Amino acid sequence: MTSAEGGNTVAGGIQQGPVLQGRDFRDVTFNTVQAAAVPVALAQLPAPVTAFSGREAELEQMTALLDPAAGPGAVVVSAVAGLAGVGKTALAIQAAHQAREAGWFPGGVLFLDLHGYDDKAVQPGQALDAFLRALGVPAEHIPPGTEERAALYRSALAAISDPVLVIADNASAEAQVRLLLPGPGPHRVLVTSRHTLAGLGARLLDVSILDDQAATDLVDGVLRAARPDDERIASDPEAAQRLAEACGGLPLALRITAALLAADPTLTAAELADQLRDEISRLQALSYDDGGGTSAPSVAAAFDLSYRHLDSGAARLFRLLPLNPGPDVSTAAAAALAGEAVSQARTVLGRLVQAHLVEPAGGKGRWRMHDLLRLYASQLSGAGADAHEQERARDRLLEYYLTEADAADKHMRALPGMPVPERFAHRDQALAWLDSERANLIAAVTMAAGTGRDQIAMTLPPRLSEYLDWRRRFEDKIAVLAIGRNAARSLGSELYEAIALTSTGIALHEMGRFEEAITAHRDAAAISRRAGDRYREGMAVTNLGASLRRAGRFDEAITAHQDAAAISREIGDRHREGMVLTNLGIALAEVGRLEEAITAHRDAAAISRETGDRHGEGMVLNNLGVALAEAGQPEEAVTAFRDAAAIFRITGDRNREGMALDSLGATLRQVGQFEEAITAHQEAAAIFRETGDRNREGMALEHLRLTRTRTG
């Protein structure tokens, strides 16, 4: 047979018969030559790490695979996989110790670090040579060819009746370990890798970072192993939490942190946490000089080894991903960063996932980087990447977010029959996209302003306004609109300044900051009037009236709504006219002009039905119900509230559905329908709890209490 590595042809082979006895190869005859006496090394399992913490589930899963009860045949656990420093080797060694203590591997343990990510990785032939020597095979009888060594290795293991555990640590590729797999029999194999080696027919097990409690337990355990009375972690839980966060739950970083503390008993946990707060220097700080030179523990050095194994396309995307300003990134956004087709970006992301340099982020087609990896990739970009490429990538990403947000916003605002962009199949899909990208979109506004991209900083916030109202994210809305307004001033755009002021006023109104809202709306109306934009002026005056009413300035509010209605009729905006009329009805009801209020609401409801605005119709009907109840027409009010709640349920506006149900309950109590009233208040309280509206939840519960009191 010819060696796979180009060696000489080997004649003969292992003699048949009872040649191999147990684990003693000293009397084995190879090619009719008596072997020299050599040591057998089948106790190669390293000592377990100190303070092993937070891996109970993975440990249980792995030991279950090693259990002889799992059945015959070699079991390979190749997915003891994860990013550099996540503790794969420690987990494999811990599982092996438990298995040995259970008596599952009386044949012994073979362990070899394959150095798969080093410059001089252990080749399969070298690994086989090491294992054969450990099995007691004399050096002169180890064939030069890799394939022949693999055959001899399998034969040697097959001759051992007691189960042997083989641990191939730190493999970088399937080819590095495939020839190390035993043939059928009682033996088991564990493989650790930074890549998911899915082609070995193995059971896959991914190892993730530690949670905060396990992280602090690890640091505390390492310190107490060195000095049992060391209380620096236990006595300062706040600093311990900050250390865990700075290390991102990465065991390598945590052990380096513990080593730094152990080496300097005067260094407090709070002082070290302060040192690690600076992101720029954090990776440099997460290293420990143990006298090993370049092999000393270092988070950045561990990441270097993984990065150097990437192809150029994967390395480029890895460097670009930190430019995304949010906590995770979609495949489409990653494609925009790279300037590639989505399908191509997905392929490249798959290679990064396989290397455990990015990971799935929960939702389909979403990805994230560990915090320390993100810092590492950012530093790579700053150190060696073309700055012009970085700027082009930012431009592509921000343009992507603006284009997609614009399409989603059009779906959010569209009335039935209105044309909408084809980018989303329907409104719910647009809403789902906005939900998934909210954090990125908010951060993109800040990034645009911070990098001098005022045009996007100005135009993106209005595309988010309707959505943020819908989800009641008013603080986010005010923040991005403030940025947008500053950008509009820089660019001299009165239109966008007025838009930002109007939207800001709406958010302030919803937050109960009515005087601030009045100021914002008046400023918006003045700017729009100066610019000759009657549509924007009418919108601002409409909202001004609403805020004046909530501030108790009812006569001013009625005047503002009448002015707004006149503007809407002048420009032929029926939809806006309907909204103005319902606001006018509310203001009229506040001053006791109930019949006028009911008329205004009914006119508004008719316009909403005419324009197909179901959500607007629900708002009008809710307000109509209030006016009818106050006018002594509770039966008609019940009908209006029921219809409003049904519309809000259909349109997905949970908060307003709760408001309609709470009002329905109060009106039902008024007409003596107590059981139905109780149900309505309970449903309303549950909805407000769901939406986080604590004020209205309290009101609904109080109304529920009053109703139950009435029932005795």
N, C-alpha and C positions, 0 to 999 in steps of 0.2 A: 504494500500500500504506500502511496506517495504522500508525504506530509503536506498538510494544507499551508504550511509556512515555507514550503520549498526545501524541506530537509531530505535526508536520505531515505531510501526504501528500507522498511523494517521487515525481516523475515520472521516466520514462526509466530508465536503468540503465547497467551497464557495456557498452560497445560490444563486439560480437563481432569476432573476427579476431585477428591477431598484435599485440595491444596491449601485453601484459605481457611484458617481456623480462627473464629472470633475476630479479634482485632490485631492479632500477632502475625506480621508478615515476614518475620525473620526466617522462616523455614519455607517460604514460597519459592518455587523453582520457575524461573523465567528463561525461556530459550535454552533449557537444560543446564543453566549456569546457577550454582548455589549463590543465593543473595547474601550479602554481608549483613551483619547484625546492625540494625538502625533503630533509633527511638520511634515510638508511636506517640503522636501528639494530638489526642482527641479530647483534650480538655482546654480548648482555646477560648472559651467564653470569657470576655472581659468582665471586670467587676461592674455592678450596677452603679449608676450615677447617684450622688447624694440628693436628697430632697426631691425624689421623683413625685410629681404632683399633677393632678388635673387630667389624668389620662385613663380614668376608670373604664369608660365606655369602650375606648379603642383597645385597651388591654384585655378586657373581657372578650371582645370580638376576636382578637388575635390568638389568645390562648385557646379559644374554642376551636379554631382552625388547627392548632397544633395537637389537640387532644386525639389520642389514638382512636377514640370512639367516633371520630369524624369519618373513619373508613380508610380502606387501603389506597395506595397510590401516593405519589409525591404531590404535596400541596405547596404551591408557590404563592406567597403573599407578596406580590410585586408592588402593590399599591401602599406599602409603607412609604408613601410618597408625600412630598410637600416642599414648601420653599426652603431655601437654605436656612439652617439654624432653628428649624421648628421642632427638632427633637426626635427625628425618625430613628436614629441609631439607638438613642436612649430607650425608646419604646420597644424596639426589637430586642435589645439586651434584657430589659426588664421582663418581657414575655418569656424569653428563653430561660431566665432564672426560675420563674414560676413553673415552667414546664419541667425543668430539671428537678426542682423540689418535689414535684408531683410524681416523679419517677417515670416520666414518659420517654426519656431519651437515655437509657442506660448505655447505649452505644457510644455516646459522647457528642461533642459539639465541635464542628469546624467553623472557624470565623476568619474572614478575610476582608480587609478594607481595600476595595478596588480602585480607590482614588480616581473615580470616573471623571471628575471635573478638574483634576490637576493637569499640568502640562504633560506629565508622564504617567498616564493612566495605566493600570495593570491590564495587560492584554490577556485574552482567554487562555492562551498557551502558558503564560506565566502563572495564572491563577491555578490552572490544572497541575502544574509542576509543584506549586506550594501545597496543594491538597494531597497530591500523591505522596509527597514526602511526609506529610503529617500522618498519612495512613500507614506509614512504615515501608513504603516501596523504596528500595535502594536506588540511589541516584543513577547508577549505571544501567538500570533497567527501565528508566523513564524515557519513552520514545521522544525523538526530536519533533515529530509532527503533532500539530494541535489535535487533529481528528483522532490519531492513535492514542494520544494522552486521554482524550475524552472517553474513548472506548475502554481503556484500562481503568480509568476512574470509575465508570459505571460498573465495571466488572468487580472492582475491589469493594465498592459499596454493596453490591448485590450479595457478596460473600459474607457480609456482616449481618447476622440475624437480628441483633438488637438494633432498635431504631436509632438513627443518627440525625442530628439537626445540623443543617448547613446554613450559615448566614453569610450572604454575599452583600456586603455593606457598601453604600455609596457608588452604585452603578450609574452610568450615564446613558447606557443604551442596552437594548435587548440582546444585541450580539455579544455584549460583554459577559452576559450571564447564561445564555442559552445552553452552552456546553457544560455548565456546572450543575445542570439539573440531573438528579439520579433517574435511573429507570424505575419501573414499577416496583413497589415494595413499601416497607414501613417508614422510610425516611421522609423528612420534611425539609423544605427550603424556605427561608425568609430572604427577601431582597429589599433593600432600601434604595431609594433613588429620589432625586429632585424632579425627575420626569415620571409621569404615569406610564409604565411599561405595559401597555394594553395588549401586546401581541404574544405574550408568553402563555396564554391560557390560564392566567393566574386569577386568584381572588384579589380584588382591588380594595385597598384601604387607604384613604387620604387622611393625613394628619393636619389639623388646623392649629391656629394659635390658641393660647390659654386664655381663659376668662380672667377678670381682674383678681378674683379671690385666689384662684390657683396660682396666678402670677406672683402675688404677694407671699403666698405660702412657700413658693419655690425660693424666693430670695431669703425669706426668714429661715427656711430650713437649711440653706447653704451656710448662712451666717452662724446658726446655732451649732452646725456640725463643726465649725472652726472654733467657736467660743460659745459653749452652752448658755452662758449668761448674757449673751448679746441681745439687748432689747430694742435696738434702734428701729426695727421695722414694727414690732408689736406696740411700741410706745408712741408711735407717730403714724396712725393709719392714714391721715391725710397725705403725708409725704409718700407713704408706701403706695397709695393710689396714684399719685402723680408719677412715681417711678414706673409703675405698671403701664400707665398710659404712654409714657415716653418710649418705653420698650415695645409698645404695641403687642404685648402678650407673647413676644417671640422668645422662646427659652434661651437661645444663644445670647441675646441681648440681656436677658434677666440674669443669667449666670455671670456674664461679664460685670454687670452692675453689682452683683453680690461679691464678686472677687475684688472689685474696687473698694467696696466698703470693708471687706475683711482685711485687705492689705493696709488700710488706714483706719484704725479704731477711733481716731478723733474726728473723722468725717461723718457728719450726720446725714440721715436720709433726706432731710429737707435741703441741705446744701447740695447734695448730688442731684436731686431733682431740679434744683435751680440751674445747675450746670447743663443739664440735658434739655432745658426749656428751649434754648436757641436751636432752631431747626438747622441752621447753616452749619453749626459745629457739632450737632448731635452724633452724626455717624463717626466723626473723628473721635469723639469722647467715648463711644461704645467700643473700646478696644482695651485689652489688658496685656501688659508686657510681662509675660511669664518667663522671659529669657529664651524663648523659642525662635526669636528673630521673625522672619516672615511668616512662620507657622503659628505665631501667637494668636490667641483668640481675638477676632475682629469681625464685626458685623459686615463692614464694607468689603473686607477681603473675601468673606463667604459669598457675598453677592457677586463680587468680581468673577468668581469661578463659574457661576451660572451664566452670567452675561456673556462671557467669552465663548460659550458654546452656542450662542444664537447665530443664525444666518443673518445676512445683512438686512433683509427686509424686516425680520422680527426685531432685530436690534434697533432699527430706525423707529419702528412704531413704539417700542418700549421707551425710547427717549422722548417721543412726542406725547405719550399719554398723560404725563403730569401737566401738560398745558391745559387739559380740561379742568375747569375751575371747581367742579362739583365733586361729590363723594364717589360717584361711579360714572360709567360712560356706556352709552349704547353702541352697538356695532355700527350703526349708521353714523354716529358722531365720530367714532374712531376712524371710519372711512373718510369722513370729511377732513379730519386732522391730517391723515396720510395722503389725501388727494387720490384715493383709490376707489374702485368699485366696492360696493358693500360685500359682495361675495368674496372678493380678494382679501378684504380686511378681516372677514370672518375666518378665513383660512389661516391668516397670520396670527390672529388672536388665539386660534386653536393651538398653534405651536407655543405661544406664550403660556397658555393654560397648561399644556403638557409639561412645560418646564417649571410650572408653579411660580411664574413671575407675575401672572395675573390670575384672578379666580372669578367664577361666576358670582354675580351680585344679587341673587335672589330671583329677580324677574327674568323672563326669557330674553336673551340677547343683551344682557347687561353685565358689565365687568367692573372689577375694582382692583386696586393694588394695595398691598399692605403699606401702612404709613411709612415705614422705614424704607421699603422698596421705592416708594414714590419720591422720598428725599434722595435716594441713591440715583434714580433715573434723572431727577431734576439736575443733580450735580454733574452727571454725565453730559447732559445737554449744555449746561453752562460752560463746561470745560472744553468740550470738543466739537459740538455740533455747530453747523453753520447758523449764525444768528439770523441771517436773512430767511433761511428755511423755517426757523421758529416763527418769525413774523408772518410768513405766508400761511403757516399752519393755523395760527390764531385767526387770521382773516377768514380762512375757509370754515373754521369751526363756528365763529360768530355769525357768519353769513348763513350757515346751516341752521343754527338756532333761530335766527330772525325769520328765515323763510318758513320753517316749520311752524313757529309760533304764530305767524301771520295767518297761515292756512287754518290752524286750529282755532284761532280767534274768530275767523269768519264763520266757522261751523258753530261756535258758541253763540254768536250773535244772530245767526240767520233765522228768519221767520220761514214758515212752511212755504215752499214754492220758490224761494230765493235761490239763485245759483250759488254753489259752494265749490271750493277747490276739490279736485279729484284726489288730492294727497291722502285724505281720510275718507273712508267709506261712509261714515255717518258721524253724528255729533258725539255719541258715546265713545267712539274710537278716538276722536280728537281730545275728549276729556281725559281718557286713559293715558294718552301720550303726555298731556300736560301734567297729570299726576306723577308720572314716572320721571319727568324731566324738571319738575318744579325747582329742586335745589340747584340743578345746573343752570336753569334759566335765571334765577335770582343772582347766582354768582357770576353769570355771564355779563349781566348789566354792570356789576362792579368792575369786572375785568376790562370791559370795553372802556369805561371811564378812566380807569387807572392806566391804560395803555394808549390814551389819546385818541380812541376811536369814538369821537363824540356823536357821529351820525347814528351808530348802532346804540350807543348809550341813550340817545334821545328817542329813537323809534321803537326799541324793544319793549320798554315798560308799558306803553299803551296796549300792546298786543297781549299783555299778561293781565290787564286790569279786570276784564270781565271774569276771567277764570279765578283770580284771587278773590274777587267779590263772592263768586259762587262757592268757593271753599272757605270763605270767611278768614282769609289770611291777610287781615288788614294791616298788621305791622309790616309784613313783607311788602305789601302794596305801597304803603307810605314811603318806605325806604327806597324802593326802586324808582318811584315817581319823583322823589327829591333829586335823585341822580339825573333822571331824565330832564327835569326842569332846568337844572344847572347846565346840562349839555345844550338844551334849547337856547338858553340865554347866550351861551358861548357862540352858537351858530347864528344867533339873531332870528330865531324862528318863533314868532308870536303865536302861530297856530299850535305848535307842540307845547309851548308854555301854557297856553290856555287849556289844552287837553290835559296836561299834567295837573294843573290846578283844579279842574273840575273833578277828575278822578280822585285826587287827594281829598277834596271836600267830601266826596261820597264816603270814603273810608273813615274820615274823621267823624262824620255823622253816625256811621254804624258803630263807632266806638264810644258814642255819647259825648264827644268833644264838639258840642254844637256851635259855640262861639267861634272856635277856630275854623269850623266848616263854613260858617257864614262868611268869614273873611276870605277864605279860599274861593268860594263861589262868586263873591262880588268882584274879586280881582279877575277871575276868569271871564265874567260877563263884561267887565270894562275892557279887557284886552280884545275880546271877540268883537265888541261894538266898534272899537277903534280900527280893527282890521276889516270891518264890514262883513263879518261872518255871522249872518243872522241865525243859521242853524246852531252854531256853537253858543251863541248868545242865548238862544232859547233854552238850550240844555242847561246852561249855567243858571239861568233865572229859575228854571223848574226846580233844580236842586237847592237853590237858595231858599225858595219858598218852603221846601220840606224842612230845612234846617231851622228856619225862622219859626216854624210851627213847633218843632220839638224844643225850641228855646223859650216857648211860651209867648212869642211875639205874633199873636194870631192875626191881627189886622194887617200887619206888614206881610205876613205869609199869604193871606188871601189876595192882596194886591199883586204880589210877585207871581202867584199862580195864574191870575187873570191876565197879566202881561205875557206870561209864557204861552198861555193858550192862544192869545192873539197872534203871537209870532208863529206858532205851529200852523194855525189856519192860513196865515199869510204865505208861508212857504209850501203849503200843501202837505205837511207831514202828519198824516192821520195817526200813525203809530205813536208819535210823540204827543200828539194832542190827547190821545187816550190816557197816557201816563199823567199828563198835566191835570186832566179832569179828575182823576181819582185822588191826586194830591190835593186838588182844590176841595173835593168832597170831604176829605179828612179835616182840612182847616175849617171848613164851614161847620162841621159837626162839633168841633172844639168850642165854638162860640154859640152853640145851641141852634143853629140854622139847619135843623135836621132834614126838613123836606127838601131844601136846596141841595143838601149833601147827598141825599138818596138819589135825587135826579142826576147829579153829577156822576155818581158812581155807576148808575145804570147806563148813562150815555157812554161812559168809559168802557164798561163791559161789552156793549154793543160794538164799539170800535175794535176792541181786542178780538172779538169773534170775527169781525169783518176782515181784519188783517191776519188772522190765523195765529195770533200770539197767545198760545195756551198758557204759558207761564205768567204773562201779563194779566190774562183773564183771571187766573187764580189769585193774584194780588188784589185785583179790583174786587172780586167776590168776597174776599176776606174783609176788606174795608167796608163793603156794602153791608156785610153781616153785622159789623160793629154799629153802623148807623141805624140799621133796622132794629137792633136790640135796644139801642138808646131811645128810639122813637116809639117803643112799646109794641113792636111787631116781632115777637120772639119766634113764632113759627116760621116766618119767612127768613129770619136770621139763621135758624137752624139749617134750613135748606142751603143758604148761601155758604155757611161754614163747611157743610158736608161736601159741597161741590168744590170749594177751594181746596180742602184737604185732599180730595181725590186727584185734582189736577197737580198739586205739588208732589203727590206720591208718584204720579206718572212721569213727571218731568225730573224727578230725583232731587228736588229741593227739600231736604230733610228738615232743615231748621224752620222753614216757613210752614211745612206740613205740621210740625209740632205746634206752631203758633195758632194755626187754624183749629187744630184739635183741642187746644186749651180753651180757646174762645168758644168752641162748640160745647165743651163740657160745662162752662159757666152758663151758657144759654139753656142747655138741657136741664141744669139744676133749677133755673128760673121757672121752667114750665113743669117741674116736678118729675122729670124722667131721670131719677137719681142713679139707677144702675148703669144706664148708658153714659151718664155724666162721669161716673167713676171710671169706666173703661176709657173714655176719651182723655181724662186727666192722666191716667196711668200711662197710656200710649205716648202722650205729650212729654211727660217726665222722662220716659225711656229715650225718646228721640233727643231731647236736650242733653241728656247724659252722654249719649253717643256722639253728639256734635261738640261737646265740651262747653255748652252755653250754661254755665253754672247759675247765672242770674235767673234765666227763664226756667231752669229746672226747679229752682227754689220756689218760684211763683206757681208752677204747676203743682208742686207738692202741697203748697199752702191751699190752693184751690181744691185739691183732692181732700185735704183735711176738712175744709169747710163743708164739702159735699157729704162726707161721711158723718159729720156732726148733724147735718140736716136729717140724715136717715136714722139717727139714734144709735 
